[in-house]
Amino acid sequence: MPFYFSRRSEFAGLDRAARRDVRRIAWHFAQRHWTLHAPAFAWIVFVMLHTRYHVVPERRDYLLVTLAIFVLAVINIRLHMSRYLKPARAMFDVLGSAAARVITGR
């Protein structure tokens, strides 16, 4: 399951710091994919439509739509990161933790 990273096979045999490094490499890869930013773009369009044309006149409905877009963004991030966990683990195994920190800039 992509939402429980602690139970993934990619983390087998790694300590806490190494799991963090693998997750950071996966996040580094995921940021380069344009669909990761789609929920943010959708939210900006929604806010512009709301302020200009009052698409959602009620404050409660506006907050519910914003919350729904936020939940979709979190799910999208987790799915993107789960896609890149295997390549991130392979890079970590080959390069080690020092190179992982150089790659991610930490």
PyMOL commands that place a pseudoatom at each C-alpha (Angstrom):
pseudoatom trace, name=CA, resn=MET, resi=1, chain=A, elem=C, hetatm=0, pos=[0.000, 0.000, 0.000]
pseudoatom trace, name=CA, resn=PRO, resi=2, chain=A, elem=C, hetatm=0, pos=[1.529, 3.343, -1.000]
pseudoatom trace, name=CA, resn=PHE, resi=3, chain=A, elem=C, hetatm=0, pos=[0.255, 5.235, 2.043]
pseudoatom trace, name=CA, resn=TYR, resi=4, chain=A, elem=C, hetatm=0, pos=[2.194, 3.197, 4.606]
pseudoatom trace, name=CA, resn=PHE, resi=5, chain=A, elem=C, hetatm=0, pos=[5.801, 3.746, 3.650]
pseudoatom trace, name=CA, resn=SER, resi=6, chain=A, elem=C, hetatm=0, pos=[7.057, 2.003, 6.780]
pseudoatom trace, name=CA, resn=ARG, resi=7, chain=A, elem=C, hetatm=0, pos=[5.666, -1.314, 5.508]
pseudoatom trace, name=CA, resn=ARG, resi=8, chain=A, elem=C, hetatm=0, pos=[7.182, -1.121, 2.035]
pseudoatom trace, name=CA, resn=SER, resi=9, chain=A, elem=C, hetatm=0, pos=[9.632, -3.759, 0.878]
pseudoatom trace, name=CA, resn=GLU, resi=10, chain=A, elem=C, hetatm=0, pos=[11.987, -1.026, -0.343]
pseudoatom trace, name=CA, resn=PHE, resi=11, chain=A, elem=C, hetatm=0, pos=[12.788, -0.197, 3.281]
pseudoatom trace, name=CA, resn=ALA, resi=12, chain=A, elem=C, hetatm=0, pos=[13.652, -3.738, 4.354]
pseudoatom trace, name=CA, resn=GLY, resi=13, chain=A, elem=C, hetatm=0, pos=[16.903, -3.847, 6.274]
pseudoatom trace, name=CA, resn=LEU, resi=14, chain=A, elem=C, hetatm=0, pos=[17.345, -0.074, 6.557]
pseudoatom trace, name=CA, resn=ASP, resi=15, chain=A, elem=C, hetatm=0, pos=[17.703, 1.919, 9.723]
pseudoatom trace, name=CA, resn=ARG, resi=16, chain=A, elem=C, hetatm=0, pos=[15.746, 5.097, 10.414]
pseudoatom trace, name=CA, resn=ALA, resi=17, chain=A, elem=C, hetatm=0, pos=[18.256, 7.505, 8.848]
pseudoatom trace, name=CA, resn=ALA, resi=18, chain=A, elem=C, hetatm=0, pos=[18.611, 5.375, 5.714]
pseudoatom trace, name=CA, resn=ARG, resi=19, chain=A, elem=C, hetatm=0, pos=[14.810, 5.187, 5.290]
pseudoatom trace, name=CA, resn=ARG, resi=20, chain=A, elem=C, hetatm=0, pos=[14.701, 8.968, 5.557]
pseudoatom trace, name=CA, resn=ASP, resi=21, chain=A, elem=C, hetatm=0, pos=[17.384, 9.292, 2.890]
pseudoatom trace, name=CA, resn=VAL, resi=22, chain=A, elem=C, hetatm=0, pos=[15.522, 6.928, 0.542]
pseudoatom trace, name=CA, resn=ARG, resi=23, chain=A, elem=C, hetatm=0, pos=[12.292, 8.885, 1.053]
pseudoatom trace, name=CA, resn=ARG, resi=24, chain=A, elem=C, hetatm=0, pos=[14.145, 12.137, 0.322]
pseudoatom trace, name=CA, resn=ILE, resi=25, chain=A, elem=C, hetatm=0, pos=[15.582, 10.741, -2.903]
pseudoatom trace, name=CA, resn=ALA, resi=26, chain=A, elem=C, hetatm=0, pos=[12.099, 9.552, -3.928]
pseudoatom trace, name=CA, resn=TRP, resi=27, chain=A, elem=C, hetatm=0, pos=[10.693, 13.002, -3.132]
pseudoatom trace, name=CA, resn=HIS, resi=28, chain=A, elem=C, hetatm=0, pos=[13.527, 14.582, -5.123]
pseudoatom trace, name=CA, resn=PHE, resi=29, chain=A, elem=C, hetatm=0, pos=[12.569, 12.460, -8.150]
pseudoatom trace, name=CA, resn=ALA, resi=30, chain=A, elem=C, hetatm=0, pos=[8.829, 13.023, -7.685]
pseudoatom trace, name=CA, resn=GLN, resi=31, chain=A, elem=C, hetatm=0, pos=[9.198, 16.803, -7.704]
pseudoatom trace, name=CA, resn=ARG, resi=32, chain=A, elem=C, hetatm=0, pos=[10.396, 16.681, -11.276]
pseudoatom trace, name=CA, resn=HIS, resi=33, chain=A, elem=C, hetatm=0, pos=[7.112, 15.235, -12.560]
pseudoatom trace, name=CA, resn=TRP, resi=34, chain=A, elem=C, hetatm=0, pos=[4.621, 17.876, -13.727]
pseudoatom trace, name=CA, resn=THR, resi=35, chain=A, elem=C, hetatm=0, pos=[1.517, 16.023, -12.512]
pseudoatom trace, name=CA, resn=LEU, resi=36, chain=A, elem=C, hetatm=0, pos=[2.695, 16.447, -8.930]
pseudoatom trace, name=CA, resn=HIS, resi=37, chain=A, elem=C, hetatm=0, pos=[1.834, 20.137, -9.263]
pseudoatom trace, name=CA, resn=ALA, resi=38, chain=A, elem=C, hetatm=0, pos=[-1.596, 19.623, -10.867]
pseudoatom trace, name=CA, resn=PRO, resi=39, chain=A, elem=C, hetatm=0, pos=[-3.621, 19.975, -7.603]
pseudoatom trace, name=CA, resn=ALA, resi=40, chain=A, elem=C, hetatm=0, pos=[-1.882, 23.272, -6.820]
pseudoatom trace, name=CA, resn=PHE, resi=41, chain=A, elem=C, hetatm=0, pos=[-2.665, 24.544, -10.297]
pseudoatom trace, name=CA, resn=ALA, resi=42, chain=A, elem=C, hetatm=0, pos=[-6.302, 23.405, -9.943]
pseudoatom trace, name=CA, resn=TRP, resi=43, chain=A, elem=C, hetatm=0, pos=[-6.567, 25.194, -6.601]
pseudoatom trace, name=CA, resn=ILE, resi=44, chain=A, elem=C, hetatm=0, pos=[-5.165, 28.433, -8.036]
pseudoatom trace, name=CA, resn=VAL, resi=45, chain=A, elem=C, hetatm=0, pos=[-7.659, 28.276, -10.909]
pseudoatom trace, name=CA, resn=PHE, resi=46, chain=A, elem=C, hetatm=0, pos=[-10.466, 27.571, -8.438]
pseudoatom trace, name=CA, resn=VAL, resi=47, chain=A, elem=C, hetatm=0, pos=[-9.500, 30.556, -6.260]
pseudoatom trace, name=CA, resn=MET, resi=48, chain=A, elem=C, hetatm=0, pos=[-9.321, 32.829, -9.298]
pseudoatom trace, name=CA, resn=LEU, resi=49, chain=A, elem=C, hetatm=0, pos=[-12.744, 31.666, -10.496]
pseudoatom trace, name=CA, resn=HIS, resi=50, chain=A, elem=C, hetatm=0, pos=[-14.141, 32.123, -7.013]
pseudoatom trace, name=CA, resn=THR, resi=51, chain=A, elem=C, hetatm=0, pos=[-12.811, 35.647, -6.563]
pseudoatom trace, name=CA, resn=ARG, resi=52, chain=A, elem=C, hetatm=0, pos=[-13.692, 36.791, -10.072]
pseudoatom trace, name=CA, resn=TYR, resi=53, chain=A, elem=C, hetatm=0, pos=[-16.992, 35.009, -10.778]
pseudoatom trace, name=CA, resn=HIS, resi=54, chain=A, elem=C, hetatm=0, pos=[-18.098, 33.812, -7.325]
pseudoatom trace, name=CA, resn=VAL, resi=55, chain=A, elem=C, hetatm=0, pos=[-18.327, 30.214, -8.518]
pseudoatom trace, name=CA, resn=VAL, resi=56, chain=A, elem=C, hetatm=0, pos=[-18.883, 28.993, -4.962]
pseudoatom trace, name=CA, resn=PRO, resi=57, chain=A, elem=C, hetatm=0, pos=[-20.769, 31.728, -3.089]
pseudoatom trace, name=CA, resn=GLU, resi=58, chain=A, elem=C, hetatm=0, pos=[-20.913, 30.019, 0.326]
pseudoatom trace, name=CA, resn=ARG, resi=59, chain=A, elem=C, hetatm=0, pos=[-17.855, 30.140, 2.556]
pseudoatom trace, name=CA, resn=ARG, resi=60, chain=A, elem=C, hetatm=0, pos=[-18.465, 26.582, 3.804]
pseudoatom trace, name=CA, resn=ASP, resi=61, chain=A, elem=C, hetatm=0, pos=[-18.567, 25.198, 0.256]
pseudoatom trace, name=CA, resn=TYR, resi=62, chain=A, elem=C, hetatm=0, pos=[-15.399, 27.092, -0.601]
pseudoatom trace, name=CA, resn=LEU, resi=63, chain=A, elem=C, hetatm=0, pos=[-13.611, 25.565, 2.391]
pseudoatom trace, name=CA, resn=LEU, resi=64, chain=A, elem=C, hetatm=0, pos=[-14.895, 22.075, 1.514]
pseudoatom trace, name=CA, resn=VAL, resi=65, chain=A, elem=C, hetatm=0, pos=[-13.618, 22.354, -2.059]
pseudoatom trace, name=CA, resn=THR, resi=66, chain=A, elem=C, hetatm=0, pos=[-10.266, 23.654, -0.771]
pseudoatom trace, name=CA, resn=LEU, resi=67, chain=A, elem=C, hetatm=0, pos=[-10.077, 20.760, 1.689]
pseudoatom trace, name=CA, resn=ALA, resi=68, chain=A, elem=C, hetatm=0, pos=[-10.915, 18.255, -1.059]
pseudoatom trace, name=CA, resn=ILE, resi=69, chain=A, elem=C, hetatm=0, pos=[-8.174, 19.670, -3.302]
pseudoatom trace, name=CA, resn=PHE, resi=70, chain=A, elem=C, hetatm=0, pos=[-5.737, 19.471, -0.374]
pseudoatom trace, name=CA, resn=VAL, resi=71, chain=A, elem=C, hetatm=0, pos=[-6.607, 15.810, 0.256]
pseudoatom trace, name=CA, resn=LEU, resi=72, chain=A, elem=C, hetatm=0, pos=[-6.158, 15.060, -3.447]
pseudoatom trace, name=CA, resn=ALA, resi=73, chain=A, elem=C, hetatm=0, pos=[-2.778, 16.799, -3.341]
pseudoatom trace, name=CA, resn=VAL, resi=74, chain=A, elem=C, hetatm=0, pos=[-1.610, 14.666, -0.407]
pseudoatom trace, name=CA, resn=ILE, resi=75, chain=A, elem=C, hetatm=0, pos=[-2.760, 11.471, -2.129]
pseudoatom trace, name=CA, resn=ASN, resi=76, chain=A, elem=C, hetatm=0, pos=[-1.043, 12.609, -5.328]
pseudoatom trace, name=CA, resn=ILE, resi=77, chain=A, elem=C, hetatm=0, pos=[2.227, 13.248, -3.484]
pseudoatom trace, name=CA, resn=ARG, resi=78, chain=A, elem=C, hetatm=0, pos=[2.136, 9.848, -1.787]
pseudoatom trace, name=CA, resn=LEU, resi=79, chain=A, elem=C, hetatm=0, pos=[1.424, 8.065, -5.062]
pseudoatom trace, name=CA, resn=HIS, resi=80, chain=A, elem=C, hetatm=0, pos=[4.268, 9.869, -6.830]
pseudoatom trace, name=CA, resn=MET, resi=81, chain=A, elem=C, hetatm=0, pos=[6.688, 9.070, -4.043]
pseudoatom trace, name=CA, resn=SER, resi=82, chain=A, elem=C, hetatm=0, pos=[5.679, 5.410, -3.979]
pseudoatom trace, name=CA, resn=ARG, resi=83, chain=A, elem=C, hetatm=0, pos=[6.392, 5.233, -7.701]
pseudoatom trace, name=CA, resn=TYR, resi=84, chain=A, elem=C, hetatm=0, pos=[9.969, 6.398, -7.158]
pseudoatom trace, name=CA, resn=LEU, resi=85, chain=A, elem=C, hetatm=0, pos=[10.817, 4.348, -4.052]
pseudoatom trace, name=CA, resn=LYS, resi=86, chain=A, elem=C, hetatm=0, pos=[12.390, 1.459, -5.972]
pseudoatom trace, name=CA, resn=PRO, resi=87, chain=A, elem=C, hetatm=0, pos=[14.739, 3.664, -8.033]
pseudoatom trace, name=CA, resn=ALA, resi=88, chain=A, elem=C, hetatm=0, pos=[15.535, 5.675, -4.905]
pseudoatom trace, name=CA, resn=ARG, resi=89, chain=A, elem=C, hetatm=0, pos=[16.447, 2.506, -2.992]
pseudoatom trace, name=CA, resn=ALA, resi=90, chain=A, elem=C, hetatm=0, pos=[18.604, 1.323, -5.893]
pseudoatom trace, name=CA, resn=MET, resi=91, chain=A, elem=C, hetatm=0, pos=[20.453, 4.656, -5.947]
pseudoatom trace, name=CA, resn=PHE, resi=92, chain=A, elem=C, hetatm=0, pos=[20.881, 4.565, -2.186]
pseudoatom trace, name=CA, resn=ASP, resi=93, chain=A, elem=C, hetatm=0, pos=[22.290, 1.040, -2.326]
pseudoatom trace, name=CA, resn=VAL, resi=94, chain=A, elem=C, hetatm=0, pos=[24.782, 2.002, -5.031]
pseudoatom trace, name=CA, resn=LEU, resi=95, chain=A, elem=C, hetatm=0, pos=[25.820, 5.453, -3.798]
pseudoatom trace, name=CA, resn=GLY, resi=96, chain=A, elem=C, hetatm=0, pos=[25.268, 5.373, -0.036]
pseudoatom trace, name=CA, resn=SER, resi=97, chain=A, elem=C, hetatm=0, pos=[23.944, 7.921, 2.419]
pseudoatom trace, name=CA, resn=ALA, resi=98, chain=A, elem=C, hetatm=0, pos=[26.589, 10.595, 1.815]
pseudoatom trace, name=CA, resn=ALA, resi=99, chain=A, elem=C, hetatm=0, pos=[25.760, 10.763, -1.884]
pseudoatom trace, name=CA, resn=ALA, resi=100, chain=A, elem=C, hetatm=0, pos=[22.030, 10.723, -1.090]
pseudoatom trace, name=CA, resn=ARG, resi=101, chain=A, elem=C, hetatm=0, pos=[22.477, 13.838, 1.003]
pseudoatom trace, name=CA, resn=VAL, resi=102, chain=A, elem=C, hetatm=0, pos=[24.400, 15.509, -1.814]
pseudoatom trace, name=CA, resn=ILE, resi=103, chain=A, elem=C, hetatm=0, pos=[21.646, 14.617, -4.315]
pseudoatom trace, name=CA, resn=THR, resi=104, chain=A, elem=C, hetatm=0, pos=[18.862, 15.984, -2.140]
pseudoatom trace, name=CA, resn=GLY, resi=105, chain=A, elem=C, hetatm=0, pos=[20.847, 18.984, -0.956]
pseudoatom trace, name=CA, resn=ARG, resi=106, chain=A, elem=C, hetatm=0, pos=[20.717, 18.163, 2.755]
for i in range(1, 106): cmd.bond("trace and resi %d" % i, "trace and resi %d" % (i + 1))
show_as sticks, trace
zoom trace
